Amino acid sequence: MDAGQGSGSMDAMHSAKEEVKRAADIVEVVGRYVQLRKAGQNYVGLCPFHSEKAPSFTVSPSKQMFHCFGCKKGGDVFAFWMEYHNASFPEALRELAQKFGVNIPEKPLSPAQRHRAEEREEIFRVNERAMSYFARLLNEDRRGLAALRYVEERGISREIIEEFRLGFAPDRWDGLVEFLKREGLSLDTAAKAGLVAPRKSGGYYDRFRGRLIFPIFDLGGRVLGFGGRVLDDGMPKYLNTPETPVFQKGRCLYGLHAAYRAIRGEGSAVVVEGYMDFLALRNHGLAHVVATLGTALTADHIRKLRGYAPIVVLVFDADEAGDAAVLKSLPLFLNEGVSAKAVQLPKGEDPDSFVNQWGLERFRELVEGALPLFDFYLERACSEKEMDLDAKARVLKQVAPILS
């Protein structure tokens, strides 16, 4: 490429960038992920990038810029998109251009930019093909019959199976490996995506075997990773994709891509622990629900939800582990300044079993009657019929650090 061609390419790219900035109003873009309110000529909200209780995050319509006075992050619409979605600039430019109908020319990238962009795209591509492989095995292959029967016996409709692209990984060490080879896809990339793992003797083997598969999507519908559930008493019961360049478990909420509009409309988010809890509630018509991939709730999860609704309702399993998870989340909600409540399910129940036995209306009644998180914990902790002074002191000792 000669200097004139390079200059022309740069001019065209700059023109496309400026066109995107004109089309993509920063208040509208940020407002999809952060609850903003008008404050004079600007808009303010709680920062999505750090913990805070009072809004220090400002968006200026006139300058088309955002700035947080707490963590000092700031910039234009591209800077926000890159920070919020963990994206590179080329990805942010392309994704915003697609959303706002702007055509962008091809621009030569630096070697580092090209490597990162290509690696992420390759991972998304191999994840997409793996999802198709798992889905076909569940819906069209005799090897998936037991898994399909299991899902249907749990009351999940075909519509939900198709909407969330459920699949099945056969109990083979090389099923996906052989499929990816036939597709001409790199097994090295599949390893980076967490789909396969290296053998000590060389080559790769399937990470997910003999499991019902749950694809995990980003807000744009791209496949970030997968969760897998055994169909017998094998362990671990659930297995998730490990950390990859596109998937960080502590930042992902299962089903958020399908639920965020309903969460914003309801003004609250219902959070459950597992994939099947989420699917059962969606199956019964509850749209403003997400799941934590079977892992502990994190500050990143809460910040994401805070951008859509001011209230979060936890519906965890009615057992010791569920109660412990509620207590563990309490300081996170306090630090993030989010109003949180918890539902008291009957002992031994989980959201899946409850909604299938009693129906959505009864479940909604429980959500409406949810207790503030601190009250929920105290009621649970003090619910034993006879508590001596030592037992009550232990409860106070547990909660004191949270309130300090």
Secondary structure, DSSP 8 states (H G I E B T S, - for coil): --HHHHHHHHHHHHHHHHHHHHHS-HHHHHHTTS--EEETTEEEE--SSS--SS--EEEETTTTEEEETTT--EESHHHHHHHHHT--HHHHHHHHHHHTT---------HHHHHHHHHHHHHHHHHHHHHHHHHHHHHH-GGGHHHHHHHHHTT--HHHHHHTT-EEE-S-SSHHHHHHHHTT--HHHHHHTTSEEE-TTSSEEES--SEEEEEEE-TTS-EEEEEEEESSS-SSSEEE----SS--GGG--BTHHHHHHHHHHHTEEEEESSHHHHHHHHHTT--SEEE-TTS---HHHHHHHHTT-SEEEE---SSHHHHHHHHHHHHHHHHHT-EEEE----TT--HHHHHHHH-HHHHHHHHHT-EEHHHHHHHHHT-SS---HHHHHHHHHHHHHHH-
